Amino acid sequence: MKAQFKARTTPKDSSRYAFNNSWVYGDLIHSGGKAYIHPICNRVNVNVEIGKLIIIHEVKANTICRAVDLDTPAPFWENDIITDGKAIGVIRHGLFNSKHLGFYIEWQDKYHDMRNDVAYWLPVVERIGNVIDDPELLRGGEIS
């Protein structure tokens, strides 16, 4: 099974932590007012015995992204910035076209009226970044 969610881990006070403000992938857990990602495959082989480690990473809630399509080698994620060669859009999740709930593309600037259903665009768009790591890509709304 592939990861359904990704998010950035919370910053740590020490640089000795391997998962300091890094992307982690897995199942999303909410507990005690905090968000955590539990990696999918934590199998270990110790002394010829196979077991599982239970590992969770505390993540920043504002960086949580859902997978759009898990059947591709590099799935698209909520908050990915995409382009069709002329316009720039962001993959979002929520209510769109006043009646649909799910993933859609929020096209930027003068392209805001373009068709926004993800299923139509995924085969022909390219990911150029994401809102969390590359917010500067949204300035301008089009490829020059």
FIPAMI-744767 format. One record per residue (C-alpha): residue in one letter; x, z, y. Coordinates in pm, whole numbers, padded with zeros to 5 digits, always signed. Each point is the difference from the previous one (the first is absolute). Layout:
aXZY/...
END
This chain:
m+00000+00000+00000/k+00126-00084+00347/a-00003+00220+00307/q-00328+00009+00190/f+00142+00165+00314/k+00320+00018+00200/a+00102+00227+00287/r+00305+00133+00179/t+00122+00342-00104/t+00011+00276+00257/p+00331+00039+00185/k+00229+00269-00139/d+00231+00230+00196/s+00298-00095-00213/s+00146-00340-00086/r+00066+00117-00357/y-00356-00090-00101/a-00020-00342-00165/f-00361-00051+00109/n+00037+00072+00369/n-00248-00216+00196/s+00008-00268-00272/w-00278-00207-00157/v-00142+00134-00327/y-00259-00165-00225/g-00258+00148-00235/d-00326+00192-00012/l-00132+00174+00310/i-00075+00373-00011/h-00155+00210+00278/s+00044+00375-00027/g+00008+00285+00248/g-00039-00231+00298/k+00307-00204-00098/a+00047-00339-00167/y+00228-00067-00295/i+00104-00301-00208/h+00053+00048-00373/p+00222-00280-00142/i-00164-00178-00292/c+00276+00003-00262/n+00198+00322-00024/r+00105-00035-00364/v+00327+00156-00099/n+00196-00001-00323/v+00186+00326-00059/n+00163+00072-00337/v-00201-00281-00163/e-00328+00155+00114/i-00219-00192+00238/g-00180+00202+00261/k-00132-00026+00352/l+00115+00160+00319/i-00265+00087+00253/i+00130-00106+00335/i-00192-00026+00324/h+00123-00093+00343/e-00160+00134+00315/v-00081-00299+00221/k-00103-00061+00358/a-00376-00062-00004/n+00018-00268+00272/t+00227-00216-00222/i-00224-00017-00309/c-00069-00359-00106/r-00219-00130-00285/a+00098-00293-00219/v-00209-00310+00066/d+00087-00209-00307/l+00191+00144-00293/d+00012-00322-00203/t+00283-00155+00200/p+00372+00076-00036/a+00013+00131+00358/p-00345+00136+00086/f-00138+00000+00351/w-00075+00340+00153/e-00229+00138+00264/n+00186-00010+00336/d+00211-00305-00100/i+00057-00243+00284/i-00061-00354-00120/t+00013-00351+00144/d-00144-00337-00087/g+00271-00173+00205/k-00176+00016+00336/a-00198+00326+00019/i+00093+00358-00080/g-00235+00245-00166/v-00006+00345-00157/i-00155+00080-00335/r-00252+00281+00049/h-00250+00186-00216/g-00346+00093+00121/l-00326-00150+00121/f+00028-00360+00119/n-00247-00268+00112/s-00254+00282+00047/k-00090+00000-00369/h+00303-00014-00231/l+00221+00288-00111/g+00348-00072-00129/f+00321-00173+00101/y-00004-00243+00291/i+00241-00155+00249/e-00007+00114+00360/w+00129-00311+00179/q+00179+00064+00328/d-00069-00125+00354/k-00161-00344+00039/y-00024-00039-00379/h-00240+00296-00040/d-00290-00234-00094/m+00176-00151-00304/r-00148+00055-00344/n+00104+00351-00109/d-00068+00037-00373/v+00321+00084-00187/a-00083-00197-00317/y-00002-00324+00200/w+00335+00064+00172/l+00225+00174-00257/p+00109-00321-00174/v+00111-00163+00327/v+00140+00279+00220/e+00344+00155+00016/r+00080+00368+00053/i+00235+00046+00296/g-00002+00380+00024/n-00232+00296+00028/v-00154+00195+00285/i+00189+00319-00084/d+00354-00144-00012/d-00038-00305+00225/p-00262+00064+00273/e+00188-00226+00242/l-00109-00303-00209/l-00355+00043+00130/r+00096-00073+00360/g-00113-00347+00091/g-00234-00059-00296/e+00134-00345-00085/i+00311-00173-00130/s+00186-00186+00275/
END
